[in-house]
C-alpha cells in the first residue's frame, strides 16, 4: 500500500553505530525493580535534561524537566533502599562537570511503533532519527521495544543496539499486524510510554494501547503523496492522515521542525501540545576532507532516494541552462530508487546524459567523498521534514541550492548557507546554481557559514531535548 515511500537515502542503515566515543551521560529517571516511586541523588545544579539549544533553536523546552510522576522525590529511610542504591549506584556524567558518587534514577520502559526498524533495507531518515534517540535511552538505563514490519530475511525478534525489535506483517498491513501483536503479546506488559513514529499510515495507537502516547512526526505527506503514489493509494494515505486530529487530539507531539509543527497546527492540533526538536548529525562521519577552496571542478551533487517526490527531475531540467553558462559543469546523482530509469531517460532526452553521472547508493565514506568533490549541492524536493541531507552537505563544505519548501526553509539559511528558489522553477534553480558556480567569493563564504551551521547539530543534543519531551509525556499520565 505504501511500500517504498520512505526516504531511504542514508548511506548506512539507521542502526549502524556511529563513531562516537564513550557514553553520553546518565539517565535522569530509572525504575527500581517495578517500584513506581522515583529516587534521586542528583547533584546540585540544573537538571541534565534541561535544553541546551544549539544555533538550531529548539522549542522542546526552555526549563529543567518537571515530569509529573517522574520528578525527583525524597526516598524513605528504608535499609533495603539504601542497599539497592549502594549496589546499583551510577556515576554522574563527566560532561556535566563531575560525578555523583551516589545516584539512583528511574528506568523508563518504552514501546515504539514504526513501519520500519533500523535494520530494514529501506530504513531512512525517520528510522535514523528514532534509533539515535532510543539507543541513547538504552545506554542511559531505559528499556526499549520496537515494533516494525517484517522484510525478506528478517527475524521475527532480535536485539539491536540494546533495543528489542519485534516484527510482524509486511509493507501493506503492518499497521494491522502490529496492533494485533500488541494485543496478543504485549498488552499485559507495563510500558511507561508508547512512541508512535507517524511517517506513513498512522498506527492509531491511542485507540488500543494501555500507556500514554507520544507521537513522533518527521513529516506528513499531505497532498504530496499524489505525486508519488497511484490515485487510489494516495487517497488512502490522505484519508488516514485526515484522522490524525481526531485520534491524537489529546496526545503530545514531537516534531523535527517548525514546518512539521505548523502543518500539524493547520490540521487542527493544538500548538501547545507540539514540541520541536531538530535532528542531529554524525559529526565524526561528515567532515571536510577537501577544502572548499581547493575544489576546482564545477560539480553539482544531488543526494537522495530516487523517487519522483524528491525532485531530482527539476535539477536535470535546469542543467542545460547551467551548461550554457558553465560548459564544464557536471551533475552527480547519489542514491537509488524506482525513479532512476525515468531520470536517466530525461537526461538523454535533454541531450546531457554525458554530463550527468548516476552513482547509485554509496557507502557513507563514498558519499562523504562525493560531497567533498562538489562545489554545490542541490535539494529540489517539494517537502521535507527537516532536510538532513542539507546539513550533511554543509558539514562537508558544500553550500546548497534548494526549493523554498517546508523543512528546507529551515535547514537552509537563505543567503547565508545556500540559496532558496521557488519549487519546480527550473529556471530559478539554474540561475542560483550558476551564481554559486561562477562566484567563488560567494560560494566560499556560504561554505564557511554552512560549516558553522552544521556543527551546531549533534545527536547527543537531539537526544537530551527529546528525552525531556519523553519524560514530560510519560509523567503526564
N, C-alpha and C positions, 0 to 999 in steps of 0.2 A: 504493500500500500504506500509506504513512504520510504522504500528501500533506496539507499544511496543518496539521500537528500542532505546528509550531514556534510561538514566541512573537513574532509579527510586529508588536509594538505600538509600535515606536520610530518617532518622527516623521520622522527622516531615515534613509535606508538606512545600513546599518552602514558602508559605505565612504565616506560623506560626511566630508570632513576637518573636524574641529572647529576652532574659532577659537583655535588655540594659537599663541603667539608663540615664534619661534626654535626651535632644536633642543632636544634633551634629553640631551645628553651623548654621550660617546664609547662605542664598543663596547669591551668588555673582551677580546674574542677575535676574531681575523680571520685568514683563510687567506692565506698568502703564495704565490700562483701555484701552488697544488697541493701545496706542501710540507706535511708533516704535523707538523713541529715548531712550537713556539709561541715567539714572540719578544715581549718586553715591556720597555718603558722606563717602566713606571708609576711615578709619583712616590711618595715615601714616604707611608705612611698607610694607612687602611683601604681595602679593595677597594671600587670603585664599585658592586660587585654585592652588597655586604652589605645585609641587610634593614634598612630604616628604617621600622618599623611605625607606622602612624597609630593613632588610637584604635581602629580595627578591627584587632585584633591578629591578625597572620598567623602561621601555623605553617610557612611556607615554609622559613625558615632563621633561625638565630639567630647566625650567624657568617659571616665572609667566605667566598666560594665557593672550594672546593678541588676543582675538577672534574678527575678523573683523566684524563690525556691532553690536557687543555686548560689546565693550570696554567702559570703563567709559568715560563720556563726561561732560563738564560743562553744567549746566542747565540754561535756560534763566530766567531772573529776573521777573517771572510772579507770581502774588499773588495766582493764582489757584494752581500752582505747590507747592508753599510753604505750603498752607493749606493741600494739599494732603500729603506732607511729614510729617507735624505735626500730621495728623490723623493716618497715616499708618507707622510711624517710627518703626524700629525694633532694638533691642539691638544687638551689635556685640557679637561674640562667646567668651565665657569666656575661652575656650580652647586656643584662640589666644591672650590671655593676656589682657583682659579687654572688654570694651563695647564701641560701637559707639552710643551715645545718639540720633543722628540724622542721619539715614541711610536709603537709598532707593535703592532697587535693582530690576532688571528686572525679570519678571516671564516668564519662557520659557514654551511653550506648546509642549509636546512631544507625539508622537504616536508610540507605539511598536507593532511589529508583532512577534508572537512566536506560534509554533504549540500548545503548552500547556500554561496554566496560572498557577499561584501559587496554586490554589485550585484543580487542576486536580489530580485525584488519582494516576497518574503515574508521577507527577511532580518530576523532579530530579535536577541534578546539574545545567543545563542551566537555569531553572526557578528560582532556588535559587539565582544564580548569578545576574540575571536580577532584581528580586524583591528587593534584598538587595540594589541595586543601585537606582532603581526608587522610592522605598518607602522613601528613604532619600531625593531624589529630591523633592518629595511631601512635606516633612516636611520643606524643605528649600524654599517652595513657588511655585514650579513648578506645572503645571497641566499635568497629565499623563493619556492617554487612552491606553489600552492593548487589542489587537485583538488576539483571540485564538479559537481553535476548541471547539465545544460543546462536552459534555460527558454525560452519563446517569445520570439523576437527576440534571443536571446543569441548571442554569437560563440563559436566553439569555443576560441579562445585570445585573450587580451588582457592588458594590463597595467593594474593599478590600484594607485595609491599605491606604486609600485615593486614590487608583488607580481605575479609571473607567474601568471595564472589559466588553467587548462585545464579544459574542461567536456565531459562525456560523460554519456550516459544520461538518465534522467528521474526523476520523483518516486518511481517504484516500483522502479527497477532500478539506480540509480546505484551502489549498493554493489557490484554485479557489474560494471558498465561501467567504473568507475574502477579496479577491481582489474585488469581486462583492459588498460586504458590504461597502468597502471604496468608490467605485464609486457611489453607490446609496445614501449613508447616510453621508459620511464624506468628500467627495470631496470639498464641499463648505466651510468646516471649515479651518481656517488658522492654520497650525502647523509650529512651528519653526524648527522641526527636526523629522525625522522618524528613529527609531531604529529597524532594522531588525535583529532578532536573527537567524542566519543561523546554524542550528544544525540537520536538516533533509533535505527534499527537499526545496530548496530556494523559497521564495515568488516572487522574481524578481521585487521588489518594484520600482527600478529606472525606470522601463518601464511605470508606471502609476501614481505614487504619485506626488502631487504638492508641494513638500518640499524637502530640501536636505536630503540625506540618510546617516546614519552611520550603517555599517554592523558590528554586534557583533558576533564573531565566537568563541565558545568554542573549537570545532574541527570539521574537516570534516571526513567523513567515508573513502573515497577513496576505495582502494581495500578491506579493512577490511569488507565492507558491505557484501561481498560474503561469509564471514564466518558465517553470521547470517541469511541473507535473502535468499530466493529462487533465482535461476539464473535470472529469469525474473524481480523480484522486485529489485534485486541487480543491474542489468543492467540499470533499470530506474533511480534509485538513482544516480548511477555513471554518467549517461548521463546528468542529471540535474546539478550535481556538475561541470561537464566539461564546462558548460556555464558560470560559475561564472566569469572567467577572461574577458569575453566579456561584460556581462551585468553590472558588477560592476567595470569596467575599471577605472573610474574616481571617485569612491566612497571611502571615508576614511574608514578604518577598525579598530576595537578594538578587539584584540586577547587576550586570557587569558594566553598565554605562548609563549615563543620564538619558541617552536616546532610548534605551530599552525601558527605563523608568517612565519616560514621557509617553511612550507607546502604551504601557500598561495603564497609565492615568487616563489617556484618551479612550481606552476601552471600558472605563468605568470603575477602576480600582482606586482606592484611596492613596494619595501621595504619601501620607504619614506612615503607611504600612510598608513602604518600599525603601530599603536601604541600598545604597550603591557602593560597590567595592570593585575597583578596576582590576583587571588581570595583572599578573606578574610576568616576569621574563627570566629565563635561564641565563643569568649574566655571564656565567663561565662559558656557555656554549656559543653565544652570539657576540662576537668581538670583531674589531678591525684587525685584519691581517695585512691588508694593502692600504696604505694611507690614501684618503680620497684624492689628494693632490698628485699621487703617482698613477692614477688611473687615466691613461691616455686614450683608450679606445672608447668611442661614444656608444656604450652598451646600455640598453634599457632592459630591465628584467621584470617579469611578472611571476609571482609565486602564489599558487592557489590550486585548488581542485578544479579540474576542467569540467565544470558544469556550466550550463547556459547562464544561470543566475549570477555567476561570478564575474561576468562581463569582459572576459578576455577578447571577445569578438570586437568590442569597441576600440580596444587598443590596436588590434590588427587593422581595422578600418582606418584608423588615424595614421598608421605608419607610412603609407605612400606620401602624405604631406610631410612627414618627418624626413623621409629620404630625399625629397626635393630640396629641403633646406640643409640637410646633413647627409650627403650621399654615402658616407662610410658607416652610418649608424647600423646597429644590429639589434634585433629583438630576441631575447632568450626567454622561453616559457618553461618554468619549473613546475612540475605537477602532472598528474594524470587524471583520467576520468572519461566518462562516456561521451563527452562533447569534443574530444580531441580530434576525431576524424572530421567533424564539421569545421573546426578551426583550421586544420590543415587544408581542407578544400577551399576555405575562404582565402587563405593566403595565396593559394595557387590562382584563384580567380582574379585576385588583385595583382598578379604577376610579381609578387615579392617573396615567393617561397624560399628563395636562396638567402634572403635576409632574415628569415625567421627560423630560429632553432627550437625544436621541441626536445627538451632534455629529459622529460619524464619525471617520475618520482625519484628524488635523490635522498641519500643519507643526510643526516644533519651536517656532517663535515663537508659534503659536496655542496649542500645548499648554502652554507655559510661562505664557501669559496665562490659560488656563483654571485652572491650578493656583494662580495668584496671585489669582484671584477666589474661591477656595474657602476655607471655614473648616476643613473636614475632608476628608481623602482616605480612601478605603477600598480594602482589598486582601483580599477574602474567598476566596482560592483555597486548595485543599487541599494544594498543594505547590509550592514554588518552589526554584530552585537557590540563589538569594540574595534577590532582591526589589529589583531595580534601580529599579522604579517607586516604591518606598517612599522610597528615598534621593532620587530626583528630587523627590518631593513635599516631603520635609523641606527640601531645598535651596531650595524656593520658599516656605517658611514655612507649610506645612500639616502639622499632626500627623495621624497615621494610625491608623485602626481596622482591625485585620487579624485573620485567622484565626491561631490558635495552631498553625501548620503548619510543617513542615520548611522551612528557609530564612527564612521570615518571622519565626520566633522569634529570628533573629539580626539581621536588618535593622531590626526594630522593637525598641526598648528599652522593654519593658513598664513603663508608669507614668512614663516619662521623655520619650520622643519620640512615644508613642502608646499605644494600648490593645490588648491581645490578648484574643480571645474564642474559645470552642470553635468549631471549624469546623462550618459548617452550622447553627448555632444562631441562627436569625433573631431570636429574642427578645433574646438576649445582644448580638447585633450592633446591634439597635435601641437597647438601653439604653446601650451605650457611645457610640454616635453622639449620642444625646440629651444624655448627660453632657457631652460636649465642646461641643455647640452651645449649651447653657444655662449653662455655667460659663466665663465669659470669662477669669477668672484662670487656671484650669487650662489652658484652650486656649492662651493666650498663653505660659504657662510651657513647655508642651510644644513650641510653635512655636519658641521660642528654643533649647531643648535640641536640637530636630531640626536647626536650622541649624548648631549647633556640631558635631553628629554628622556631618552630611553633608559638612561642609568637610574632614573627615579623609580623604575618598576622592578620589583622583586617578588618572588613567590612567598618569601617569608613575610613581607609586608601584607600581601594579599591574604595570607593565612591569618595573621594577627587580627586584621579588621573583620574578616569573615568569621573568625572564631568568636568575636564579640557578638556578632549578629546571631550565631548559633546559640550562644549562651542565653541571650535575651529571649529567643524563640522557645527554647526548652524551659526556661524559667517562667515564662508567661503562662504555662499550663498550670 
